[in-house]
Amino acid sequence: MKYFTLYSLVIMACLFILACEDVIDPKLEKADPIMTVDAWLVSKPGEQLIQLTWSVAYDDNDEYPPGVKGATVSVLDNEGKMYEFIEDSQKINGTYVWKPVGSEVFGKIGNTYTLTINYNGETFSATSKINPVPAVDSIAFEYVNDDPMFAEGYRAEFWGNDLTGEGNTYWIKTYKNGTLLNKPSEINIAYDAGISTNTQNDGKVFLPPIRLAINPNDVDDNDKRLPAYRSGDSVYVEINSITLSAYNYLNEVITNTNRQTGVGSLFSTAMSNVSTNVTNNDTKGSPVVGFFNTAAASGKGKKFVK
């Protein structure tokens, strides 16, 4: 009877909260725009991009935030090699590009890199190191029909081992049919072979939640989960070595963006500002947000043919 009464009180409290719901339209104070740095560089063939934009108001519905124009952007490694990023007016505003010459590839494992941004008399900077990365050993497809996490159909799973040495951190990016899975719920990061810093998974095979997170979270118009892969679909898995500070940053992004809805949202962690490793060299200068990371990458792809 005690448990029944407690359960009833909880239900009544929830109904009371829902019944008392009022829609409000708060007036938000306008804040000065803040420079946002999006600089995730990868040591692999091809161009590397850094995007500088201005923050926008919460209720601003523009498709893209305005770009920062006229900045000077460069990356210098500890061996004295300079990478110049040139503003590209053909891309989204605020995009700065480094273009390789011939077979040149950005970066080298083990080196440390310093980002420098000069804009309007102010200098912003950040540092990052390229850590080693393990290989993607294999990818397999499996038919499932009784798993509550997946719709009936085929799902994918990759295999690989964490590098020996505690504290390796990775961002596992997945491309389905050439398109990056980039929903907040699809950000797949690992600490060693596990999903948190609290477990002992050094040098082991990546745990199932990481191996299976390469499946898209797609739903139909009725929010019913769709099969992850169908015959003819392709998947490409790319492991990026990231710094510990980048791992913590992405964890904060997940917490602030992949949020519950409905009554469950009442018990969610309060939203907060996400950390940054970019600083203004003038401590009294303009604030800045965003992140700079340099990574090595390994990848493997597979096409599903039934």
C-alpha positions as CSV (number, residue, x, y, z in Angstrom):
1,M,0.0,0.0,0.0
2,K,2.9,2.4,0.8
3,Y,4.4,1.9,-2.6
4,F,1.0,2.3,-4.3
5,T,0.4,5.5,-2.5
6,L,3.8,6.9,-3.4
7,Y,3.3,5.9,-7.1
8,S,-0.1,7.6,-7.1
9,L,1.3,10.8,-5.7
10,V,4.0,10.9,-8.3
11,I,1.5,10.4,-11.1
12,M,-0.8,13.1,-9.6
13,A,2.1,15.5,-9.3
14,C,3.1,15.0,-13.0
15,L,-0.5,15.6,-14.1
16,F,-0.7,18.7,-12.0
17,I,2.5,20.1,-13.6
18,L,1.1,19.4,-17.1
19,A,-2.3,20.9,-16.3
20,C,-0.6,24.1,-15.0
21,E,1.5,24.5,-18.1
22,D,1.5,28.1,-19.5
23,V,3.0,29.2,-22.7
24,I,5.3,32.2,-22.3
25,D,7.2,34.4,-24.7
26,P,10.1,35.8,-22.8
27,K,11.9,38.9,-24.0
28,L,15.6,37.9,-24.3
29,E,18.3,40.5,-23.9
30,K,20.4,41.1,-27.0
31,A,24.1,40.3,-26.5
32,D,27.1,41.3,-28.6
33,P,28.1,38.6,-31.2
34,I,31.0,36.4,-30.1
35,M,33.5,34.8,-32.5
36,T,33.0,31.0,-32.8
37,V,35.9,28.9,-33.9
38,D,35.2,25.5,-35.6
39,A,38.7,24.0,-36.3
40,W,38.8,20.2,-36.4
41,L,41.8,19.3,-38.6
42,V,42.6,15.8,-39.7
43,S,45.9,14.4,-40.9
44,K,44.7,12.9,-44.2
45,P,44.8,13.8,-47.9
46,G,42.8,16.8,-49.0
47,E,41.9,20.3,-48.0
48,Q,41.5,21.3,-44.4
49,L,38.9,23.8,-43.3
50,I,38.5,26.2,-40.4
51,Q,35.2,28.1,-40.0
52,L,34.9,31.4,-38.1
53,T,31.4,32.6,-37.5
54,W,29.6,35.1,-35.2
55,S,27.2,33.8,-32.5
56,V,23.5,34.7,-33.1
57,A,20.6,35.3,-30.9
58,Y,18.6,32.3,-29.6
59,D,15.5,33.3,-31.6
60,D,17.5,34.1,-34.8
61,N,16.2,31.8,-37.6
62,D,18.8,32.4,-40.2
63,E,20.0,29.2,-41.9
64,Y,23.7,30.0,-41.3
65,P,25.3,32.3,-38.7
66,P,27.3,35.2,-40.3
67,G,30.9,34.5,-41.1
68,V,33.9,36.3,-39.8
69,K,35.5,38.1,-42.8
70,G,39.0,39.4,-43.1
71,A,40.8,37.4,-40.5
72,T,44.3,36.0,-40.8
73,V,44.4,32.4,-39.9
74,S,47.4,30.1,-39.6
75,V,48.6,26.9,-37.9
76,L,52.2,26.4,-36.8
77,D,53.7,23.1,-35.7
78,N,56.5,22.5,-33.2
79,E,59.0,21.9,-36.1
80,G,58.4,25.3,-37.5
81,K,56.1,24.3,-40.4
82,M,53.4,26.9,-41.2
83,Y,50.0,26.2,-42.7
84,E,48.2,29.2,-44.0
85,F,44.4,29.2,-44.2
86,I,43.0,31.5,-46.8
87,E,39.5,32.9,-46.8
88,D,37.4,31.2,-49.5
89,S,34.5,33.3,-50.8
90,Q,33.2,30.4,-52.8
91,K,32.3,28.5,-49.7
92,I,30.0,29.4,-46.7
93,N,31.0,32.8,-45.3
94,G,33.8,32.5,-42.7
95,T,35.5,29.5,-44.2
96,Y,39.3,29.5,-44.3
97,V,41.0,26.8,-46.3
98,W,44.5,25.2,-46.4
99,K,45.1,23.5,-49.8
100,P,47.9,20.9,-50.0
101,V,50.5,21.0,-52.8
102,G,50.8,17.8,-54.7
103,S,50.7,14.8,-52.4
104,E,51.2,16.9,-49.2
105,V,49.1,15.9,-46.2
106,F,48.4,18.1,-43.2
107,G,50.1,17.3,-40.0
108,K,52.2,14.5,-38.4
109,I,51.5,12.1,-35.5
110,G,53.3,13.3,-32.4
111,N,53.6,16.9,-33.4
112,T,51.9,19.8,-31.5
113,Y,50.1,22.6,-33.4
114,T,49.2,26.1,-32.6
115,L,46.3,27.9,-34.2
116,T,46.6,31.7,-34.5
117,I,43.7,34.0,-35.6
118,N,44.3,37.7,-36.0
119,Y,41.2,39.8,-36.4
120,N,40.5,43.5,-35.9
121,G,43.7,44.0,-33.9
122,E,43.1,41.0,-31.6
123,T,44.9,37.7,-31.5
124,F,43.2,34.4,-30.6
125,S,45.1,31.1,-30.2
126,A,44.8,27.5,-29.2
127,T,47.1,24.4,-29.2
128,S,46.5,20.7,-30.0
129,K,48.6,17.5,-30.5
130,I,48.1,14.8,-33.1
131,N,47.9,11.5,-31.2
132,P,48.2,8.0,-32.9
133,V,45.1,6.2,-34.0
134,P,44.1,2.5,-34.2
135,A,42.9,0.8,-37.4
136,V,39.4,-0.1,-38.2
137,D,39.8,-3.9,-38.6
138,S,36.5,-4.8,-40.1
139,I,32.8,-4.0,-40.6
140,A,29.9,-6.5,-40.6
141,F,26.2,-6.4,-41.2
142,E,23.7,-8.4,-39.1
143,Y,20.0,-9.0,-39.3
144,V,18.1,-8.2,-36.1
145,N,14.4,-8.5,-35.2
146,D,14.2,-8.6,-31.4
147,D,16.5,-5.8,-30.3
148,P,14.7,-2.9,-28.7
149,M,17.4,-0.5,-29.9
150,F,17.0,-1.3,-33.6
151,A,14.1,-1.7,-36.0
152,E,13.8,-5.1,-37.7
153,G,16.3,-5.2,-40.5
154,Y,20.1,-5.0,-40.9
155,R,22.5,-3.1,-38.7
156,A,26.2,-2.6,-39.0
157,E,29.0,-3.1,-36.5
158,F,32.7,-2.3,-36.7
159,W,35.6,-3.9,-35.0
160,G,38.9,-2.4,-33.8
161,N,41.2,-2.3,-30.8
162,D,42.1,0.6,-28.5
163,L,45.9,1.4,-28.6
164,T,47.8,0.2,-25.6
165,G,48.3,3.0,-23.0
166,E,45.6,4.4,-20.8
167,G,43.9,7.6,-21.7
168,N,43.5,7.4,-25.5
169,T,40.5,9.3,-26.8
170,Y,38.7,9.0,-30.1
171,W,35.8,10.4,-32.2
172,I,34.4,7.7,-34.4
173,K,32.7,9.3,-37.4
174,T,30.3,7.4,-39.6
175,Y,29.3,8.1,-43.2
176,K,26.2,6.4,-44.6
177,N,26.2,6.6,-48.4
178,G,28.8,9.4,-48.2
179,T,26.9,11.5,-45.7
180,L,28.2,12.1,-42.2
181,L,25.9,11.0,-39.3
182,N,25.9,14.3,-37.4
183,K,22.9,14.3,-35.2
184,P,23.7,15.0,-31.5
185,S,22.5,11.4,-30.7
186,E,25.0,10.1,-33.3
187,I,28.2,11.6,-31.9
188,N,30.3,8.5,-31.1
189,I,33.3,9.1,-28.8
190,A,35.4,6.7,-26.8
191,Y,37.8,6.8,-23.9
192,D,40.2,3.9,-24.5
193,A,37.8,1.1,-25.6
194,G,35.0,2.3,-23.4
195,I,32.4,5.0,-23.2
196,S,33.6,6.8,-20.1
197,T,36.7,7.6,-18.0
198,N,35.4,5.5,-15.1
199,T,36.0,2.1,-16.8
200,Q,39.2,0.1,-17.3
201,N,39.3,-0.7,-21.0
202,D,42.9,0.0,-22.0
203,G,44.0,-1.9,-25.1
204,K,40.8,-3.9,-25.5
205,V,38.3,-4.3,-28.3
206,F,35.9,-1.4,-28.5
207,L,32.8,-2.1,-26.4
208,P,29.5,-2.9,-28.2
209,P,27.9,0.5,-27.5
210,I,30.7,2.1,-29.5
211,R,30.8,-0.6,-32.2
212,L,27.1,-0.4,-32.8
213,A,26.9,3.5,-32.7
214,I,27.7,3.5,-36.4
215,N,24.1,2.9,-37.2
216,P,21.9,6.0,-38.0
217,N,19.1,7.1,-35.7
218,D,16.5,7.5,-38.5
219,V,12.8,7.6,-37.9
220,D,9.7,8.0,-40.1
221,D,7.0,10.7,-39.9
222,N,5.5,8.8,-36.9
223,D,8.8,8.7,-35.0
224,K,9.0,5.0,-35.7
225,R,12.6,3.8,-36.0
226,L,13.7,2.8,-39.5
227,P,16.1,-0.1,-40.4
228,A,19.7,1.1,-40.2
229,Y,20.9,-0.2,-43.6
230,R,19.3,-1.7,-46.7
231,S,20.7,-3.5,-49.6
232,G,22.8,-1.1,-51.7
233,D,23.7,1.2,-48.7
234,S,27.3,1.9,-47.9
235,V,29.0,2.7,-44.6
236,Y,32.4,4.2,-44.0
237,V,33.8,4.3,-40.4
238,E,36.6,6.7,-39.6
239,I,38.4,6.8,-36.2
240,N,39.8,10.2,-35.3
241,S,42.3,10.5,-32.5
242,I,41.3,13.5,-30.4
243,T,42.8,15.1,-27.3
244,L,41.3,14.6,-23.9
245,S,40.1,18.2,-23.8
246,A,38.3,17.6,-27.1
247,Y,36.7,14.4,-25.7
248,N,35.4,16.4,-22.7
249,Y,34.2,19.2,-25.1
250,L,32.2,16.7,-27.2
251,N,30.7,15.2,-24.0
252,E,29.5,18.7,-23.1
253,V,28.0,19.1,-26.6
254,I,26.2,15.8,-26.2
255,T,24.8,16.8,-22.8
256,N,23.6,20.2,-24.0
257,T,22.1,19.1,-27.4
258,N,20.8,15.5,-27.0
259,R,18.1,16.3,-24.5
260,Q,14.9,14.5,-23.4
261,T,11.5,16.0,-24.2
262,G,8.2,15.9,-22.3
263,V,8.1,15.2,-18.5
264,G,11.6,13.6,-18.7
265,S,13.1,17.0,-19.5
266,L,12.2,18.2,-16.0
267,F,15.0,15.9,-14.6
268,S,17.6,16.7,-17.3
269,T,20.9,18.3,-16.5
270,A,20.6,22.1,-16.8
271,M,22.1,23.6,-19.9
272,S,25.5,25.4,-19.5
273,N,28.1,27.0,-21.7
274,V,30.4,24.6,-23.5
275,S,34.1,24.9,-22.7
276,T,36.7,26.1,-25.2
277,N,40.4,25.8,-25.7
278,V,40.6,29.0,-27.7
279,T,41.7,32.1,-25.9
280,N,42.2,35.8,-26.6
281,N,45.8,36.7,-25.9
282,D,44.6,39.9,-24.4
283,T,42.8,38.9,-21.3
284,K,40.6,42.0,-21.5
285,G,39.8,41.5,-25.1
286,S,36.7,40.1,-26.9
287,P,35.5,36.6,-25.7
288,V,35.7,33.6,-28.0
289,V,34.1,30.2,-28.1
290,G,34.6,27.0,-30.1
291,F,37.3,24.4,-30.3
292,F,40.6,23.5,-32.1
293,N,41.7,19.9,-32.5
294,T,44.2,18.1,-34.6
295,A,43.8,14.4,-35.3
296,A,45.1,11.4,-37.1
297,A,42.6,9.2,-38.8
298,S,42.0,5.6,-40.0
299,G,39.0,4.3,-41.8
300,K,37.4,1.5,-43.7
301,G,34.2,1.2,-45.8
302,K,31.8,-1.5,-46.9
303,K,28.8,-1.8,-49.1
304,F,25.9,-3.9,-48.0
305,V,24.7,-6.3,-50.7
306,K,22.0,-8.7,-49.6
